[in-house]
Amino acid sequence: MNRPLTANECRVLECLADEGALFKDIGPTLGISINTAKRTALNAYRKLGAKNRWRAVDRHRRLRGHICQHLRLEREREAAI
């Protein structure tokens, strides 16, 4: 993986991993369009070298602590407010 996942990519993968949600559910949950959710997931799959959601979710689970730097920093900032 050349680039870390963005915060949005991590959020979409977490929805897929934790809830097994469909894109039609993920978009409104995260306040983004369904197409944006799909595109974001595809970008994450590419970065993770995964060909489908299940492989991406598996890889994300194994690497979660290492690849979601942006999301972790954002959560720390929110907690500090």
C-alpha positions as CSV (number, residue, x, y, z in Angstrom):
1,M,0.0,0.0,0.0
2,N,1.6,3.2,-1.2
3,R,-0.7,5.7,0.5
4,P,-2.6,5.6,3.7
5,L,-6.4,5.4,3.6
6,T,-8.3,8.7,4.0
7,A,-10.6,9.2,7.0
8,N,-13.6,8.7,4.7
9,E,-12.2,5.5,3.3
10,C,-11.7,4.2,6.8
11,R,-15.2,5.1,7.7
12,V,-16.7,3.3,4.7
13,L,-14.6,0.2,5.4
14,E,-15.6,0.3,9.1
15,C,-19.3,0.3,8.1
16,L,-18.7,-2.6,5.7
17,A,-16.7,-4.5,8.4
18,D,-18.8,-3.7,11.5
19,E,-22.3,-3.8,10.1
20,G,-22.0,-5.5,6.7
21,A,-23.9,-2.5,5.4
22,L,-24.9,-1.9,1.8
23,F,-23.8,1.2,0.0
24,K,-27.4,2.5,0.0
25,D,-27.2,2.4,3.8
26,I,-23.6,3.7,4.2
27,G,-24.1,6.9,2.2
28,P,-26.9,8.3,4.3
29,T,-25.3,7.1,7.5
30,L,-22.1,9.0,6.7
31,G,-23.8,11.9,5.1
32,I,-22.5,11.2,1.6
33,S,-24.2,10.1,-1.6
34,I,-24.4,6.4,-2.5
35,N,-22.1,7.0,-5.5
36,T,-19.5,8.7,-3.2
37,A,-19.7,5.7,-0.8
38,K,-19.1,3.3,-3.8
39,R,-16.2,5.4,-5.2
40,T,-14.6,5.8,-1.8
41,A,-14.8,2.1,-1.2
42,L,-13.3,1.3,-4.6
43,N,-10.4,3.7,-3.8
44,A,-9.9,1.9,-0.5
45,Y,-9.9,-1.5,-2.3
46,R,-7.3,-0.3,-4.7
47,K,-5.1,1.1,-2.0
48,L,-5.4,-2.2,0.0
49,G,-4.8,-4.3,-3.1
50,A,-8.2,-6.0,-2.7
51,K,-10.5,-7.1,-5.5
52,N,-13.7,-7.1,-3.5
53,R,-15.2,-5.8,-0.2
54,W,-14.6,-8.9,1.8
55,R,-10.9,-9.0,1.0
56,A,-10.7,-5.2,1.7
57,V,-12.5,-5.6,5.0
58,D,-10.3,-8.5,6.0
59,R,-7.1,-6.5,5.2
60,H,-8.5,-3.4,6.9
61,R,-9.2,-5.4,10.1
62,R,-5.7,-6.8,10.1
63,L,-4.1,-3.4,9.4
64,R,-6.6,-1.1,11.0
65,G,-4.2,0.4,13.6
66,H,-1.6,1.2,10.9
67,I,-3.5,2.6,8.0
68,C,-6.1,4.8,9.5
69,Q,-3.9,7.6,10.7
70,H,-6.2,10.3,9.5
71,L,-9.2,8.9,11.3
72,R,-7.3,8.4,14.5
73,L,-6.0,12.0,14.5
74,E,-9.5,13.3,13.7
75,R,-11.0,11.4,16.6
76,E,-8.3,12.7,19.0
77,R,-9.0,16.3,17.9
78,E,-12.8,15.8,18.4
79,A,-12.2,14.3,21.9
80,A,-10.0,17.3,22.8
81,I,-12.8,19.8,22.0
